[in-house]
């Protein structure tokens, strides 16, 4: 499932990242757990939390990140 499809406050594990240097600079790696904090309306970005840091990820990038929901 794409990261952009996850609901607010959902925790998920990253299974596949696109080849995007910026995501790696932000510290995103396959196998990490992230929490979806908000989804902006009208095709806007999705805000995720990794540890204690929050990031806004553009919709087109979030649609390329494959995740699975975890409890």
ABEGO torsion letter per residue (X at the ends): XBAAABBBGBBBBBABBBBBAAAAAAGBBBGBBBBBABBBBGGBBBBBBBEABBBBBBAAAAAABBBBBBX
